Amino acid sequence: MTDSFPTIAEAFSRTAAKYDAFAEGHPHLARLRGKVHDHLSRHAPPGGRILELNAGTGIDAAALARRGYRVHATDISPGMLARARQKVERLGLQEQVSVQECSFTELERVEGAPFEAVFSNLGGLNCIPDLTPVIAQLPSVLRPGGTVTWVLMPPVCLWELAEIFRGNFRLAFRRLTGQTRSHLEGLYFDVHYFPPRRVLGWFGVDGRTARRAHPDGFFSGSGSSRSSRFSQKARRDAPSTFKFLEMEGLSVITPTAESKALAKRAPRLYAALARLDDALSVRPPWWGWGDFYILTMRYLPE
């Protein structure tokens, strides 16, 4: 567990009740979660067992259980997990959902391995600067052929960049340095933003492999010689046991997940933006320019 984790755990424990309340009556966030669950279901076998990292209050675990999956929900926040346990009991999902306090940096402590899928939603993994220690532990919790579906925050978010036109330069540019200082419930911790190219490098996959998987090309018009050199080094150091399956953006054209107003006040405009968002989010380079992106890999040990 990293030095910042106790602070993060306390911050999210303090906000657990607000977290659930915020999700209520939030059609935009419900749409985003639905897209994530649909994406995961395309790759995880029906009825399979899923290890969820950063499960929070159990919103995703409950939704996936309703789809027929069995979910082992883990998190480091006692307050979040308390609400997850209450939710599981209230919904009668005790047979489908189990809960454990455990860090995603300590997967050797996870109970019930191996699983058919490892899942993390809405940027929970963005609180450390490097995901290679997590990726290195995945073989201990994944079955051969299992999948990894992670929802991560990129350094480019078009909706936030548009804040330039409102004079909100701090919000517009906060991601571009790759790191920002986050404030939650009176506590501060760092949030890190990962370009898709970098995460693929950590998995030992390069852009050429992904281009073959997507005829439209991969990261066309993006990247630099510096990031290319970084990816080459990452691939040399990374395990070669993961295969790229799919990536799509979340909220490329629609507002960020925090926004409730547009979907509720202007449903027709929001619906039009959502249709455009759905069309663009599966295409490069748009898929890396949203509030989040969904990345799925398959574990294929030699």
C-alpha positions as CSV (number, residue, x, y, z in Angstrom):
1,M,0.0,0.0,0.0
2,T,1.4,3.4,-1.0
3,D,1.9,6.3,1.5
4,S,-1.1,8.2,0.1
5,F,-3.6,5.3,0.5
6,P,-4.6,6.0,4.1
7,T,-5.5,9.6,3.1
8,I,-7.4,8.4,0.1
9,A,-9.2,5.7,2.2
10,E,-10.2,8.3,4.8
11,A,-11.4,10.9,2.2
12,F,-13.6,8.4,0.4
13,S,-15.0,7.0,3.7
14,R,-16.0,10.6,4.6
15,T,-17.8,11.0,1.3
16,A,-19.4,7.5,1.0
17,A,-22.9,8.7,1.7
18,K,-22.6,11.6,-0.7
19,Y,-21.2,9.3,-3.4
20,D,-24.4,7.1,-3.4
21,A,-26.6,10.2,-3.2
22,F,-24.9,11.8,-6.1
23,A,-25.5,8.7,-8.3
24,E,-29.2,8.9,-7.7
25,G,-31.2,10.7,-10.4
26,H,-28.1,11.0,-12.6
27,P,-29.0,9.8,-16.1
28,H,-25.7,10.8,-17.6
29,L,-23.7,8.7,-15.1
30,A,-26.1,5.8,-15.4
31,R,-25.5,5.9,-19.2
32,L,-21.7,5.8,-18.7
33,R,-22.0,2.9,-16.2
34,G,-24.2,1.1,-18.7
35,K,-21.6,1.5,-21.5
36,V,-18.9,0.1,-19.2
37,H,-21.0,-2.9,-18.2
38,D,-21.9,-3.6,-21.8
39,H,-18.2,-3.4,-22.7
40,L,-17.2,-5.8,-19.9
41,S,-20.0,-8.2,-20.9
42,R,-18.7,-8.5,-24.4
43,H,-15.5,-10.1,-23.1
44,A,-16.2,-11.7,-19.7
45,P,-18.0,-15.0,-19.9
46,P,-21.7,-15.1,-18.8
47,G,-22.0,-16.1,-15.2
48,G,-18.2,-15.6,-14.7
49,R,-16.5,-14.5,-11.5
50,I,-15.2,-10.9,-11.5
51,L,-12.7,-9.4,-9.2
52,E,-13.6,-5.7,-8.8
53,L,-10.8,-3.3,-7.7
54,N,-11.9,0.1,-6.2
55,A,-15.4,-1.1,-5.8
56,G,-16.6,1.8,-3.8
57,T,-20.1,1.5,-2.5
58,G,-20.9,-1.5,-4.7
59,I,-22.9,0.2,-7.4
60,D,-21.1,-1.6,-10.2
61,A,-20.9,-4.9,-8.3
62,A,-24.7,-4.9,-7.8
63,A,-25.4,-4.0,-11.4
64,L,-23.0,-6.8,-12.7
65,A,-24.6,-9.3,-10.3
66,R,-28.0,-8.5,-11.8
67,R,-26.4,-9.4,-15.2
68,G,-25.6,-12.8,-13.8
69,Y,-22.0,-12.3,-12.7
70,R,-20.5,-13.2,-9.4
71,V,-18.4,-10.3,-8.1
72,H,-15.7,-10.1,-5.4
73,A,-15.7,-6.4,-4.6
74,T,-12.5,-4.9,-3.0
75,D,-11.6,-1.4,-1.9
76,I,-9.4,0.3,0.7
77,S,-12.1,2.6,2.1
78,P,-13.9,1.2,5.1
79,G,-16.7,3.7,4.7
80,M,-17.3,2.8,1.1
81,L,-17.2,-0.9,1.9
82,A,-19.7,-0.5,4.7
83,R,-22.2,0.9,2.3
84,A,-21.4,-1.8,-0.2
85,R,-22.1,-4.5,2.3
86,Q,-25.4,-2.8,3.2
87,K,-26.3,-2.5,-0.4
88,V,-25.6,-6.2,-1.0
89,E,-27.8,-7.2,1.9
90,R,-30.6,-4.8,1.0
91,L,-30.7,-6.1,-2.5
92,G,-30.4,-9.8,-1.5
93,L,-27.2,-10.3,-3.5
94,Q,-25.2,-12.2,-0.8
95,E,-24.8,-15.2,-3.0
96,Q,-23.5,-13.1,-6.0
97,V,-21.4,-10.4,-4.3
98,S,-18.7,-10.7,-1.7
99,V,-16.8,-7.8,-0.2
100,Q,-13.2,-7.5,1.1
101,E,-11.0,-4.6,2.3
102,C,-7.9,-5.0,0.2
103,S,-5.6,-2.7,-1.9
104,F,-5.2,-3.3,-5.6
105,T,-1.4,-3.1,-4.9
106,E,-1.7,-6.2,-2.7
107,L,-3.5,-8.7,-4.9
108,E,-1.8,-11.6,-3.1
109,R,-4.3,-11.0,-0.3
110,V,-7.4,-11.3,-2.5
111,E,-9.7,-14.1,-1.5
112,G,-11.3,-16.5,-3.9
113,A,-8.8,-16.3,-6.8
114,P,-8.6,-17.0,-9.7
115,F,-11.3,-15.0,-11.5
116,E,-12.5,-14.8,-15.1
117,A,-12.1,-11.0,-15.1
118,V,-10.5,-8.2,-13.2
119,F,-12.4,-4.9,-13.4
120,S,-12.0,-1.4,-12.2
121,N,-14.3,1.5,-13.0
122,L,-14.2,5.3,-13.3
123,G,-10.5,6.0,-12.6
124,G,-10.0,4.3,-9.3
125,L,-6.6,3.2,-10.5
126,N,-5.5,6.7,-11.3
127,C,-4.3,7.3,-7.8
128,I,-0.8,5.8,-8.4
129,P,1.7,7.0,-11.0
130,D,2.6,3.6,-12.5
131,L,0.3,0.6,-13.0
132,T,3.1,-1.9,-13.7
133,P,3.1,-3.2,-10.0
134,V,-0.6,-4.0,-10.4
135,I,-0.2,-5.6,-13.8
136,A,2.6,-7.8,-12.5
137,Q,0.2,-9.3,-9.9
138,L,-2.6,-10.0,-12.3
139,P,-1.5,-13.6,-13.2
140,S,-2.0,-14.5,-9.5
141,V,-5.7,-13.6,-9.7
142,L,-6.7,-14.3,-13.3
143,R,-7.5,-17.6,-15.0
144,P,-5.7,-18.2,-18.3
145,G,-7.8,-16.6,-21.0
146,G,-9.3,-14.2,-18.4
147,T,-9.8,-10.5,-19.2
148,V,-8.8,-7.2,-17.6
149,T,-11.3,-4.3,-18.1
150,W,-10.1,-1.0,-16.6
151,V,-11.7,2.4,-16.9
152,L,-8.9,5.0,-16.7
153,M,-8.6,8.8,-17.0
154,P,-6.5,10.2,-19.9
155,P,-4.5,13.4,-19.9
156,V,-6.7,14.9,-22.7
157,C,-10.4,15.5,-22.0
158,L,-12.1,17.6,-24.7
159,W,-15.0,18.7,-22.4
160,E,-12.5,20.0,-19.8
161,L,-10.4,21.7,-22.5
162,A,-13.5,23.5,-23.7
163,E,-13.5,25.3,-20.3
164,I,-11.0,27.7,-22.0
165,F,-13.9,29.5,-23.5
166,R,-15.3,30.2,-20.1
167,G,-12.0,31.5,-18.8
168,N,-11.6,28.5,-16.5
169,F,-8.0,27.8,-17.5
170,R,-7.1,25.8,-14.3
171,L,-9.7,23.2,-15.1
172,A,-9.0,23.2,-18.8
173,F,-5.4,22.4,-18.4
174,R,-5.2,20.4,-15.2
175,R,-4.7,17.1,-16.9
176,L,-2.1,18.0,-19.4
177,T,0.8,17.8,-17.0
178,G,-0.1,14.2,-16.2
179,Q,-0.8,14.8,-12.5
180,T,-3.0,17.1,-10.4
181,R,-3.6,17.6,-6.7
182,S,-7.1,16.5,-5.8
183,H,-9.2,17.8,-2.8
184,L,-11.9,15.7,-1.2
185,E,-13.5,16.2,2.2
186,G,-10.7,18.4,3.4
187,L,-8.0,16.0,2.4
188,Y,-5.5,16.2,-0.5
189,F,-3.9,13.5,-2.7
190,D,-2.4,13.2,-6.2
191,V,-4.3,12.0,-9.2
192,H,-2.4,10.7,-12.3
193,Y,-3.5,10.7,-15.9
194,F,-2.5,7.9,-18.2
195,P,-2.3,8.1,-22.0
196,P,-3.6,4.9,-23.6
197,R,-0.3,4.3,-25.3
198,R,1.5,4.3,-22.0
199,V,-0.9,1.8,-20.4
200,L,-0.5,-0.5,-23.4
201,G,3.2,-0.3,-23.0
202,W,2.9,-1.4,-19.4
203,F,0.9,-4.4,-20.6
204,G,3.7,-5.2,-23.1
205,V,1.6,-4.3,-26.2
206,D,2.6,-1.8,-28.9
207,G,0.5,0.3,-31.2
208,R,1.2,-1.9,-34.2
209,T,-0.6,-4.8,-32.5
210,A,-3.5,-2.6,-31.7
211,R,-3.6,-1.2,-35.2
212,R,-4.1,-4.7,-36.6
213,A,-7.0,-5.2,-34.2
214,H,-8.6,-1.9,-35.4
215,P,-8.6,-1.3,-39.2
216,D,-9.1,2.4,-38.7
217,G,-5.7,2.6,-37.1
218,F,-4.5,3.3,-33.6
219,F,-3.6,6.6,-32.0
220,S,-3.3,8.1,-35.5
221,G,-2.0,11.6,-35.3
222,S,-1.0,11.4,-31.7
223,G,2.0,10.6,-29.6
224,S,5.6,11.8,-29.9
225,S,9.1,10.4,-30.2
226,R,9.5,10.8,-26.4
227,S,6.4,8.8,-25.6
228,S,7.3,6.3,-28.3
229,R,10.7,5.7,-26.6
230,F,8.9,5.4,-23.3
231,S,6.5,2.8,-24.7
232,Q,9.4,0.8,-26.2
233,K,11.2,0.7,-22.8
234,A,7.9,-0.2,-21.1
235,R,7.4,-3.1,-23.5
236,R,10.9,-4.5,-22.9
237,D,10.2,-4.5,-19.1
238,A,6.6,-5.7,-19.2
239,P,5.2,-9.2,-19.4
240,S,4.3,-10.4,-22.9
241,T,1.3,-12.4,-21.7
242,F,-1.5,-9.9,-22.5
243,K,-3.4,-9.3,-25.7
244,F,-5.2,-6.1,-26.6
245,L,-8.9,-6.7,-27.2
246,E,-10.8,-3.4,-27.3
247,M,-10.8,0.3,-26.3
248,E,-13.4,2.9,-26.3
249,G,-13.8,6.4,-24.9
250,L,-16.3,7.6,-22.3
251,S,-17.7,11.1,-22.5
252,V,-15.7,12.2,-25.5
253,I,-18.4,14.7,-26.6
254,T,-20.9,14.5,-23.7
255,P,-20.1,16.2,-20.3
256,T,-17.8,14.7,-17.7
257,A,-19.2,12.3,-15.2
258,E,-19.7,15.0,-12.5
259,S,-22.2,16.8,-14.7
260,K,-25.9,16.1,-14.0
261,A,-27.4,19.3,-15.4
262,L,-27.3,18.8,-19.2
263,A,-29.0,15.4,-19.4
264,K,-31.8,16.6,-17.1
265,R,-32.3,20.1,-18.4
266,A,-31.8,19.6,-22.1
267,P,-32.6,15.9,-22.8
268,R,-32.9,16.3,-26.5
269,L,-29.6,18.0,-26.9
270,Y,-28.0,15.5,-24.5
271,A,-29.5,12.6,-26.6
272,A,-28.0,14.1,-29.8
273,L,-24.6,14.5,-28.1
274,A,-24.8,10.9,-26.8
275,R,-25.4,9.5,-30.3
276,L,-22.4,11.4,-31.6
277,D,-20.4,10.3,-28.6
278,D,-21.2,6.7,-29.2
279,A,-20.1,7.0,-32.8
280,L,-16.8,8.7,-32.1
281,S,-15.8,6.9,-28.9
282,V,-14.8,3.7,-30.7
283,R,-12.6,5.5,-33.2
284,P,-9.0,6.8,-32.9
285,P,-7.9,9.3,-31.8
286,W,-11.3,10.2,-30.2
287,W,-11.3,7.2,-27.9
288,G,-8.4,8.7,-25.9
289,W,-9.9,12.2,-25.6
290,G,-12.8,11.6,-23.2
291,D,-13.4,11.9,-19.5
292,F,-12.3,8.2,-19.3
293,Y,-11.5,5.3,-21.7
294,I,-12.3,1.7,-21.3
295,L,-9.4,-0.7,-22.0
296,T,-9.8,-4.5,-22.2
297,M,-6.9,-7.0,-22.4
298,R,-6.8,-10.8,-22.4
299,Y,-4.4,-12.8,-20.2
300,L,-2.7,-15.5,-22.4
301,P,0.2,-17.1,-20.4
302,E,2.7,-18.9,-22.5
